[in-house]
């Protein structure tokens, strides 16, 4: 690739060399102890030019020359700060008389760009990649090389940045700020390897998350999404999708009253100005008519489990009545086959068994019924279990029949694994305690089904206000201990069972760090608290200087980093995300 194509010298205005390369250490104290970060920083000196200064205020990448014993490489750094400098600034001090200081300041002001005494200090951090321009296409490679003082530096062109970061035929998650090109990524990796969305109130977390959900469902048609919505935002953000292939579950009893439902939901002012109340009410009314809004109960509605069979056979054996020995032999064989060999737990429901295991149970219990004495309680109880097993095999309920049943977290877990399940399932529970209990039950049951039945359908669990579900300090009384364990299991084990998780929160420092470290992609917006930024920098090995730039981001602007989804891994990029509201309005026919 030609040097002139790889770099942009801004019409000959950009000239820079490396002046210093050092390690900057920062420390802060959190509830868990002290966090200390050590990051390499490059300081480059560039010729002062106002057009260069204006351009570098936008996110930019530079390539610093690095000659090795074999070839010429360019070490890629990302600019994080600028400092226009005048030689006389270095000797000016507040101890000088005011008239002298004023004379200095006047001369400095008149000299910008007009004197060799002015220059631009550029602070940049490494991406840990090098670029080789020998071939037609630039070759990017992970590197631990450090640049040499005095080396020339060049500004990467838009074309090079696109080749550096963007996945061909990928899904756009926004426009790269400063480059006017879309950042295209592998959306399946964003789903598969877990993702976090971190930003303060008003940064656009639910807007971005809703957009990503749209793109995920569009790219992965078989994906089923379950959203835990404590604040009541997603039923409106995804209203068009719910109307076609979604449902809303809630512990609240809306009594099919449209106004009651709408009053419980958050409607952004920007959306309210363009979406009339009458249209909203019409859409919600239709959701009620089509049974797309349904109650969910936290009561256990248990099906028969393996331990019910075990208890029945154990009771028959211990009674020493007729058929006791046959019951003992059958009990031993069931435990050996289902528990020891097949790996089921005793609390596995019979509906969760694989077909061949149901057949096994039927055969061994039918043999026991034949041996059991006539009119014995053993024969009667085992016959009842056999009838239940027959119903499991023959009953193939339609989606309408399944959803007509009373829904609890366990049954919803079963439901989302079916081919006929809705793509979008929003669980609106405003009470945090109930939301945590629901999440722990649903996730635990989902993982159990996937482990025991081998369910291969991809399921994405989205936890909005994630600090409610995986707080750093948990307790049993509010179910945070249960939800913490369930979500951590999902993040640790879920990927191999095609169960995935996204977290969205504004309180990063209050999250379970063990869970946080399982994320492979993350979006970061404005986080005013420095310790929140330090926690992210520590958890994801990210330069704190880059995170400092997030304090200047506007609504809808994000720092995106991914170990899996971008073309080169773990390279931070600043983006302007698409507006989910515009997509929603367009799909609803609002101009």
C-alpha positions as CSV (number, residue, x, y, z in Angstrom):
1,X,0.0,0.0,0.0
2,X,1.3,3.4,-0.9
3,X,2.5,5.7,1.9
4,X,0.2,8.5,0.6
5,X,-2.8,6.3,0.7
6,X,-2.1,5.0,4.2
7,X,-1.6,8.4,5.8
8,X,-3.2,11.9,5.7
9,X,-0.8,14.8,6.0
10,X,-3.6,17.3,5.9
11,X,-2.2,18.9,2.7
12,X,1.3,18.9,4.1
13,X,0.3,20.6,7.3
14,X,0.9,17.6,9.7
15,X,4.5,17.1,10.7
16,X,5.3,15.3,14.0
17,X,8.0,13.4,15.8
18,X,8.1,11.5,19.0
19,X,9.7,13.5,21.9
20,X,9.0,11.3,24.9
21,X,7.7,7.8,25.8
22,X,6.9,7.1,29.5
23,X,4.7,5.1,31.9
24,X,2.0,7.1,33.8
25,X,0.7,5.6,37.0
26,X,-2.6,6.4,38.7
27,X,-4.2,5.1,41.8
28,X,-7.6,5.4,43.5
29,X,-9.2,3.7,46.5
30,X,-12.5,1.8,46.2
31,X,-14.5,-0.3,48.7
32,X,-12.6,-3.4,47.4
33,X,-9.2,-1.8,48.0
34,X,-6.7,0.3,46.0
35,X,-6.7,0.2,42.2
36,X,-3.4,1.1,40.5
37,X,-3.0,1.6,36.8
38,X,0.2,1.9,34.8
39,X,-0.2,3.0,31.2
40,X,2.4,3.8,28.5
41,X,2.0,7.3,27.0
42,X,3.7,8.8,24.0
43,X,4.3,12.6,23.7
44,X,4.8,13.9,20.1
45,X,5.8,17.3,19.0
46,X,4.0,18.7,15.9
47,X,4.3,21.8,13.9
48,X,1.6,24.2,15.1
49,X,-1.2,24.7,12.6
50,X,-4.8,25.7,13.4
51,X,-6.3,23.3,10.8
52,X,-4.2,20.5,12.4
53,X,-5.4,21.5,15.8
54,X,-9.0,21.5,14.7
55,X,-8.7,18.1,13.1
56,X,-6.9,16.5,16.1
57,X,-9.7,17.6,18.4
58,X,-11.6,14.7,16.8
59,X,-10.6,11.1,17.5
60,X,-7.5,10.3,15.5
61,X,-5.0,7.5,15.1
62,X,-1.3,8.0,14.2
63,X,1.5,5.7,13.0
64,X,4.9,6.1,14.5
65,X,7.8,4.9,12.5
66,X,9.7,1.9,14.0
67,X,12.6,0.4,12.2
68,X,13.4,-3.2,13.3
69,X,16.4,-5.4,12.3
70,X,14.3,-6.7,9.4
71,X,11.7,-4.1,8.3
72,X,10.0,-0.7,8.7
73,X,6.8,-0.8,10.7
74,X,4.4,1.8,12.0
75,X,3.2,1.5,15.6
76,X,-0.4,2.6,15.8
77,X,-1.3,5.0,18.7
78,X,-4.6,6.7,19.5
79,X,-4.5,10.5,20.3
80,X,-6.1,11.3,23.7
81,X,-5.1,14.9,24.4
82,X,-3.5,18.1,22.9
83,X,-1.5,20.9,24.3
84,X,-0.7,24.0,22.2
85,X,2.7,25.2,23.5
86,X,4.7,28.5,23.1
87,X,8.3,28.6,24.2
88,X,7.7,31.6,26.5
89,X,5.0,29.7,28.3
90,X,7.8,27.5,29.8
91,X,9.4,30.5,31.6
92,X,6.3,32.3,32.6
93,X,5.4,32.2,36.3
94,X,2.8,33.9,38.5
95,X,5.7,35.4,40.5
96,X,6.4,37.7,37.6
97,X,5.0,41.2,37.8
98,X,1.6,41.6,36.2
99,X,2.9,43.9,33.4
100,X,5.5,41.4,32.4
101,X,3.0,38.5,32.4
102,X,0.6,40.6,30.3
103,X,3.5,41.3,27.8
104,X,4.3,37.6,27.7
105,X,0.6,36.7,27.1
106,X,0.2,39.3,24.4
107,X,3.2,38.0,22.5
108,X,2.1,34.4,22.9
109,X,-1.4,35.2,21.6
110,X,0.1,36.9,18.5
111,X,2.5,34.2,17.8
112,X,0.3,31.1,17.3
113,X,1.2,29.6,14.0
114,X,3.3,32.7,13.1
115,X,6.5,31.8,14.9
116,X,8.8,28.8,15.2
117,X,8.5,29.3,19.0
118,X,5.0,27.6,18.9
119,X,4.3,23.9,18.5
120,X,1.7,21.3,19.4
121,X,2.2,18.6,22.0
122,X,0.2,15.5,21.1
123,X,-0.5,12.9,23.8
124,X,-1.2,9.4,22.5
125,X,-1.6,5.8,23.9
126,X,-0.7,2.6,22.2
127,X,-3.2,0.3,20.5
128,X,-0.6,-2.5,20.7
129,X,-0.8,-3.0,16.9
130,X,1.8,-2.4,14.2
131,X,1.2,-1.8,10.5
132,X,3.3,-3.1,7.6
133,X,2.8,-1.4,4.2
134,X,4.8,-3.9,2.0
135,X,1.7,-5.5,0.5
136,X,-1.2,-4.1,-1.5
137,X,-3.3,-4.2,1.7
138,X,-1.8,-3.0,5.1
139,X,-1.0,-5.8,7.4
140,X,-1.9,-5.3,11.1
141,X,-0.1,-7.3,13.8
142,X,-0.2,-7.4,17.6
143,X,3.1,-6.0,18.9
144,X,5.0,-5.2,22.2
145,X,7.5,-2.9,20.4
146,X,8.0,0.6,21.8
147,X,8.8,3.6,19.5
148,X,12.2,5.3,19.4
149,X,12.6,8.9,20.4
150,X,12.8,11.2,17.4
151,X,10.8,8.9,15.1
152,X,8.4,10.5,12.6
153,X,4.7,10.1,13.1
154,X,1.9,10.2,10.5
155,X,-1.9,10.6,10.7
156,X,-3.8,7.5,9.6
157,X,-6.2,8.1,6.7
158,X,-9.9,7.3,6.8
159,X,-9.2,4.4,4.4
160,X,-6.6,2.9,6.7
161,X,-8.8,3.3,9.7
162,X,-11.6,1.5,7.9
163,X,-9.3,-1.4,7.1
164,X,-7.9,-1.4,10.6
165,X,-11.3,-1.6,12.5
166,X,-14.2,-2.4,10.2
167,X,-15.5,-5.9,9.6
168,X,-16.4,-6.5,5.9
169,X,-20.2,-7.1,5.5
170,X,-20.5,-6.4,9.3
171,X,-23.4,-4.6,11.1
172,X,-23.0,-0.9,11.7
173,X,-23.2,0.2,15.3
174,X,-22.6,3.8,14.5
175,X,-20.4,6.3,12.7
176,X,-16.7,6.6,13.7
177,X,-16.4,10.1,15.1
178,X,-13.8,12.1,13.2
179,X,-13.7,9.8,10.1
180,X,-17.3,9.9,8.7
181,X,-17.3,6.2,8.1
182,X,-19.6,3.5,9.7
183,X,-18.0,1.1,12.3
184,X,-19.1,-2.3,11.1
185,X,-18.7,-5.2,13.5
186,X,-19.5,-8.9,13.9
187,X,-22.9,-8.6,15.7
188,X,-22.9,-12.4,16.4
189,X,-19.7,-12.0,18.5
190,X,-21.3,-9.1,20.4
191,X,-24.1,-11.6,21.4
192,X,-22.0,-14.7,21.8
193,X,-19.3,-13.2,24.1
194,X,-21.4,-11.0,26.4
195,X,-21.6,-7.2,26.2
196,X,-21.8,-4.3,28.6
197,X,-23.3,-0.8,28.1
198,X,-22.1,1.7,30.7
199,X,-23.2,5.3,30.9
200,X,-24.7,7.9,33.2
201,X,-28.4,8.9,33.2
202,X,-29.3,10.5,29.9
203,X,-26.4,9.1,27.9
204,X,-28.7,7.0,25.8
205,X,-28.2,3.5,27.3
206,X,-31.7,2.1,26.6
207,X,-31.7,3.8,23.1
208,X,-28.4,2.1,22.2
209,X,-29.4,-1.3,23.7
210,X,-32.7,-1.3,21.8
211,X,-30.9,-0.6,18.6
212,X,-28.4,-3.4,19.2
213,X,-31.3,-5.8,20.0
214,X,-32.9,-4.9,16.7
215,X,-29.7,-5.6,14.8
216,X,-29.1,-8.9,16.8
217,X,-32.5,-10.3,16.0
218,X,-32.2,-9.2,12.4
219,X,-28.8,-10.8,11.9
220,X,-29.7,-14.0,14.0
221,X,-33.3,-15.0,13.1
222,X,-33.4,-17.9,15.6
223,X,-32.3,-15.7,18.5
224,X,-34.7,-15.3,21.4
225,X,-34.2,-12.2,23.6
226,X,-35.4,-11.8,27.2
227,X,-35.1,-8.3,28.6
228,X,-35.4,-7.6,32.3
229,X,-36.8,-4.0,32.4
230,X,-37.0,-2.5,35.9
231,X,-37.5,1.1,34.7
232,X,-40.2,0.4,32.1
233,X,-38.4,1.7,29.0
234,X,-38.2,-1.2,26.4
235,X,-41.9,-1.7,25.8
236,X,-41.9,1.7,24.1
237,X,-38.4,1.5,22.5
238,X,-39.3,-1.8,20.9
239,X,-43.0,-1.3,20.4
240,X,-42.9,-2.0,16.6
241,X,-41.1,-5.3,17.2
242,X,-43.4,-6.4,20.1
243,X,-46.4,-5.8,17.8
244,X,-45.0,-8.4,15.3
245,X,-42.9,-10.9,17.3
246,X,-42.9,-10.0,21.0
247,X,-44.6,-10.1,24.3
248,X,-44.5,-8.1,27.6
249,X,-44.7,-10.0,30.9
250,X,-45.3,-8.2,34.1
251,X,-46.1,-8.8,37.8
252,X,-48.4,-5.8,37.5
253,X,-52.1,-6.3,36.8
254,X,-53.0,-3.7,34.2
255,X,-56.5,-5.2,33.8
256,X,-56.1,-4.6,30.1
257,X,-56.4,-0.9,30.7
258,X,-54.3,1.0,28.1
259,X,-53.8,4.2,30.2
260,X,-52.6,2.2,33.2
261,X,-50.0,0.4,31.1
262,X,-48.8,3.6,29.4
263,X,-48.6,5.4,32.8
264,X,-46.2,2.7,34.0
265,X,-43.8,3.1,31.0
266,X,-41.1,5.8,30.4
267,X,-41.7,7.7,27.1
268,X,-38.8,9.9,26.1
269,X,-39.7,13.5,25.5
270,X,-38.2,13.5,22.1
271,X,-40.4,10.6,21.2
272,X,-43.5,12.0,22.9
273,X,-43.2,15.2,20.7
274,X,-43.6,13.2,17.5
275,X,-45.7,10.1,18.5
276,X,-49.2,11.1,19.3
277,X,-51.0,9.8,22.4
278,X,-53.8,8.4,20.3
279,X,-51.4,6.3,18.2
280,X,-49.7,5.0,21.3
281,X,-53.0,4.0,22.8
282,X,-54.1,2.3,19.6
283,X,-50.9,0.3,19.5
284,X,-51.1,-0.7,23.2
285,X,-54.7,-1.6,22.8
286,X,-53.8,-4.0,20.0
287,X,-51.2,-5.6,22.2
288,X,-53.8,-6.4,24.8
289,X,-56.2,-7.7,22.2
290,X,-53.5,-10.0,20.8
291,X,-52.6,-11.2,24.3
292,X,-49.1,-9.8,23.9
293,X,-49.2,-8.3,27.4
294,X,-49.5,-11.0,30.1
295,X,-49.1,-11.5,33.8
296,X,-46.2,-13.4,35.3
297,X,-46.3,-15.0,38.7
298,X,-43.4,-15.8,41.0
299,X,-45.3,-18.7,42.5
300,X,-43.7,-22.1,41.8
301,X,-45.9,-24.1,39.4
302,X,-43.9,-27.3,39.6
303,X,-44.2,-30.2,37.2
304,X,-43.4,-33.7,38.5
305,X,-39.7,-34.0,39.1
306,X,-37.2,-37.0,39.3
307,X,-37.2,-36.7,43.1
308,X,-41.0,-37.4,43.1
309,X,-40.3,-40.8,41.5
310,X,-37.4,-41.4,43.9
311,X,-39.5,-40.6,46.9
312,X,-42.4,-42.8,45.7
313,X,-40.1,-45.8,45.2
314,X,-38.1,-45.1,48.4
315,X,-41.4,-45.0,50.4
316,X,-42.5,-48.3,48.9
317,X,-39.2,-49.9,49.7
318,X,-39.1,-48.7,53.3
319,X,-42.6,-49.8,54.0
320,X,-41.5,-53.4,53.7
321,X,-44.9,-54.2,52.0
322,X,-45.4,-56.4,48.9
323,X,-43.3,-55.2,46.0
324,X,-40.7,-53.5,48.3
325,X,-37.7,-55.3,46.8
326,X,-38.8,-54.6,43.2
327,X,-39.2,-50.9,44.1
328,X,-35.7,-50.9,45.6
329,X,-34.1,-52.4,42.5
330,X,-36.0,-50.0,40.2
331,X,-34.9,-47.1,42.4
332,X,-31.3,-48.1,42.2
333,X,-31.4,-48.5,38.4
334,X,-33.1,-45.1,37.9
335,X,-30.5,-43.3,40.1
336,X,-27.6,-45.0,38.3
337,X,-29.0,-44.2,34.8
338,X,-30.5,-40.8,35.1
339,X,-28.4,-39.2,37.9
340,X,-25.0,-40.9,37.7
341,X,-24.8,-41.6,33.9
342,X,-26.9,-39.0,32.3
343,X,-26.1,-36.2,34.8
344,X,-29.6,-35.1,35.7
345,X,-30.2,-33.6,39.1
346,X,-33.0,-34.9,41.4
347,X,-35.0,-31.7,41.0
348,X,-35.1,-32.0,37.2
349,X,-38.7,-31.9,35.9
350,X,-39.8,-34.8,33.8
351,X,-40.7,-32.4,31.0
352,X,-37.0,-31.5,30.8
353,X,-35.9,-35.1,30.1
354,X,-34.7,-36.1,26.6
355,X,-37.1,-38.3,24.6
356,X,-34.8,-41.4,25.0
357,X,-34.7,-40.9,28.8
358,X,-38.5,-40.6,29.0
359,X,-38.7,-43.9,27.0
360,X,-36.3,-45.5,29.5
361,X,-38.4,-44.3,32.4
362,X,-41.6,-45.7,30.9
363,X,-40.1,-49.1,30.2
364,X,-38.6,-49.6,33.7
365,X,-41.7,-48.3,35.4
366,X,-44.0,-50.5,33.2
367,X,-41.9,-53.5,34.3
368,X,-42.4,-52.5,37.9
369,X,-46.1,-52.1,37.5
370,X,-46.3,-55.7,36.1
371,X,-44.4,-57.0,39.2
372,X,-46.3,-54.9,41.7
373,X,-49.2,-56.6,43.6
374,X,-52.7,-55.9,42.4
375,X,-54.5,-53.0,44.3
376,X,-51.2,-52.0,45.9
377,X,-50.5,-48.3,46.4
378,X,-47.2,-48.8,44.6
379,X,-49.0,-50.0,41.5
380,X,-51.5,-47.1,41.6
381,X,-48.8,-44.4,42.2
382,X,-46.4,-45.7,39.5
383,X,-49.4,-46.0,37.0
384,X,-50.2,-42.3,37.6
385,X,-46.5,-41.4,36.8
386,X,-46.7,-43.5,33.6
387,X,-49.9,-41.7,32.6
388,X,-48.1,-38.4,33.1
389,X,-45.1,-39.6,31.0
390,X,-47.5,-40.5,28.2
391,X,-49.0,-37.0,28.3
392,X,-45.5,-35.5,28.0
393,X,-44.8,-37.5,24.8
394,X,-48.1,-37.1,23.1
395,X,-48.9,-33.5,24.1
396,X,-47.5,-31.0,21.6
397,X,-49.1,-27.8,22.5
398,X,-49.4,-24.9,20.1
399,X,-47.9,-21.6,21.0
400,X,-51.4,-20.2,22.0
401,X,-52.0,-23.2,24.2
402,X,-48.6,-22.9,25.9
403,X,-49.0,-19.2,26.5
404,X,-52.5,-19.7,27.8
405,X,-51.1,-21.4,30.9
406,X,-50.1,-19.4,33.9
407,X,-46.6,-18.2,33.3
408,X,-43.9,-18.2,35.9
409,X,-40.1,-17.9,35.4
410,X,-39.6,-21.6,35.1
411,X,-42.3,-22.0,32.4
412,X,-41.1,-18.9,30.6
413,X,-37.6,-20.5,30.4
414,X,-39.2,-23.5,28.8
415,X,-41.2,-21.3,26.4
416,X,-38.3,-19.2,25.0
417,X,-36.6,-22.4,23.9
418,X,-39.4,-23.5,21.6
419,X,-39.3,-22.8,17.9
420,X,-42.7,-21.0,18.1
421,X,-41.5,-18.6,20.9
422,X,-41.6,-14.9,20.4
423,X,-38.3,-13.2,19.5
424,X,-38.6,-10.4,22.0
425,X,-39.7,-11.1,25.6
426,X,-39.8,-8.1,27.9
427,X,-40.2,-8.7,31.6
428,X,-41.3,-5.5,33.3
429,X,-41.0,-5.8,37.1
430,X,-40.6,-2.4,38.8
431,X,-39.9,-3.9,42.3
432,X,-36.2,-4.8,42.4
433,X,-36.7,-7.7,44.9
434,X,-39.2,-9.4,42.6
435,X,-37.1,-8.7,39.5
436,X,-34.0,-10.3,41.1
437,X,-36.0,-13.4,42.2
438,X,-37.5,-13.7,38.7
439,X,-34.1,-13.4,37.0
440,X,-32.5,-16.0,39.3
441,X,-35.3,-18.5,38.7
442,X,-35.5,-18.0,34.9
443,X,-31.7,-18.1,34.4
444,X,-31.3,-21.1,36.6
445,X,-34.0,-23.0,34.9
446,X,-32.8,-21.9,31.4
447,X,-29.3,-23.2,32.1
448,X,-30.7,-26.5,33.5
449,X,-32.8,-27.1,30.4
450,X,-29.8,-26.4,28.1
451,X,-27.6,-28.7,30.1
452,X,-30.0,-31.6,30.4
453,X,-32.0,-31.3,27.2
454,X,-29.2,-30.0,25.0
455,X,-31.4,-27.1,23.8
456,X,-29.3,-25.4,21.1
457,X,-31.5,-22.3,20.5
458,X,-29.6,-19.1,21.1
459,X,-31.0,-17.0,24.0
460,X,-29.9,-13.5,25.0
461,X,-30.7,-12.2,28.5
462,X,-30.5,-8.4,28.7
463,X,-30.3,-7.0,32.3
464,X,-31.1,-3.3,32.3
465,X,-30.1,-1.5,35.6
466,X,-27.6,-4.4,36.0
467,X,-26.5,-3.1,39.4
468,X,-29.8,-4.4,40.8
469,X,-29.1,-8.0,39.7
470,X,-25.3,-8.3,40.3
471,X,-24.4,-5.8,43.1
472,X,-20.9,-6.0,44.5
473,X,-22.5,-6.6,48.0
474,X,-25.3,-9.1,48.0
475,X,-27.6,-10.6,50.6
476,X,-30.2,-13.2,50.9
477,X,-33.0,-11.0,52.2
478,X,-33.5,-9.1,49.0
479,X,-32.6,-12.0,46.6
480,X,-29.5,-10.3,45.4
481,X,-27.4,-13.3,46.5
482,X,-29.6,-15.6,44.3
483,X,-29.5,-13.3,41.3
484,X,-25.8,-12.7,41.6
485,X,-25.1,-16.4,41.5
486,X,-27.4,-17.1,38.6
487,X,-26.1,-14.2,36.5
488,X,-22.5,-15.1,37.2
489,X,-23.2,-18.7,36.2
490,X,-24.8,-17.4,33.0
491,X,-21.7,-15.3,32.2
492,X,-19.3,-18.0,33.0
493,X,-21.0,-21.1,31.5
494,X,-23.7,-19.7,29.2
495,X,-21.6,-19.3,26.0
496,X,-21.0,-23.1,25.5
497,X,-24.8,-23.7,25.9
498,X,-25.7,-20.7,23.6
499,X,-27.1,-18.7,26.5
500,X,-25.7,-15.1,26.4
501,X,-26.0,-11.9,28.5
502,X,-25.8,-8.1,28.0
503,X,-25.5,-5.8,31.0
504,X,-26.6,-2.1,31.0
505,X,-25.9,0.2,34.0
506,X,-24.8,3.6,35.2
507,X,-23.2,2.3,38.4
508,X,-20.1,0.3,37.3
509,X,-18.3,0.5,40.6
510,X,-21.3,-1.2,42.3
511,X,-21.2,-4.3,40.1
512,X,-19.9,-7.8,40.9
513,X,-16.4,-7.5,39.4
514,X,-16.2,-11.3,38.7
515,X,-19.2,-10.9,36.5
516,X,-17.9,-7.8,34.9
517,X,-14.7,-9.5,33.8
518,X,-16.7,-12.0,31.7
519,X,-17.6,-9.3,29.1
520,X,-15.8,-9.2,25.8
521,X,-17.4,-6.1,24.3
522,X,-18.5,-2.9,25.9
523,X,-19.8,0.6,25.2
524,X,-18.8,3.4,27.5
525,X,-20.4,6.8,27.6
526,X,-20.1,9.6,30.1
527,X,-19.3,8.4,33.7
528,X,-18.9,11.4,35.9
529,X,-17.4,9.4,38.8
530,X,-13.7,8.8,38.4
531,X,-13.8,5.5,40.3
532,X,-16.3,4.2,37.8
533,X,-13.8,4.9,35.1
534,X,-11.0,3.4,37.1
535,X,-13.0,0.2,37.6
536,X,-13.6,-0.1,33.8
537,X,-9.9,0.6,33.1
538,X,-8.8,-2.0,35.6
539,X,-11.4,-4.7,34.5
540,X,-10.7,-4.4,30.8
541,X,-7.0,-3.3,30.7
542,X,-7.9,-0.1,29.1
543,X,-5.9,3.2,29.1
544,X,-7.4,5.6,31.7
545,X,-6.4,8.5,29.4
546,X,-8.9,7.2,26.8
547,X,-11.6,6.8,29.4
548,X,-11.1,10.4,30.5
549,X,-12.2,11.5,27.0
550,X,-15.6,9.9,27.6
551,X,-16.4,12.8,30.0
552,X,-16.7,15.0,26.9
553,X,-19.1,12.7,25.0
554,X,-22.5,13.9,24.0
555,X,-25.8,11.9,24.2
556,X,-25.5,9.0,21.8
557,X,-21.7,9.0,21.6
558,X,-19.8,6.0,22.9
559,X,-16.4,4.5,23.3
560,X,-16.6,1.0,21.9
561,X,-14.1,-1.7,22.6
562,X,-14.3,-5.4,21.8
563,X,-12.0,-8.4,22.1
564,X,-14.1,-10.3,19.5
565,X,-16.3,-8.1,17.3
566,X,-14.0,-5.6,15.6
567,X,-11.5,-6.5,12.9
568,X,-8.5,-5.9,15.2
569,X,-9.2,-6.9,18.8
570,X,-9.4,-4.6,21.8
571,X,-8.9,-1.3,19.9
572,X,-11.0,1.5,21.4
573,X,-13.1,3.5,18.9
574,X,-15.4,6.5,19.5
575,X,-18.7,6.3,17.7
576,X,-22.0,8.2,17.3
577,X,-24.7,5.6,17.6
578,X,-27.8,5.5,15.4
579,X,-31.0,6.8,17.0
580,X,-33.4,3.9,17.8
581,X,-36.3,6.4,18.0
582,X,-35.9,7.3,14.4
583,X,-36.1,3.6,13.4
584,X,-39.2,3.1,15.7
585,X,-41.0,6.1,14.2
586,X,-40.3,5.0,10.7
587,X,-41.6,1.4,11.4
588,X,-44.7,2.9,12.9
589,X,-45.3,5.0,9.8
590,X,-44.6,8.4,11.5
591,X,-42.8,10.9,9.4
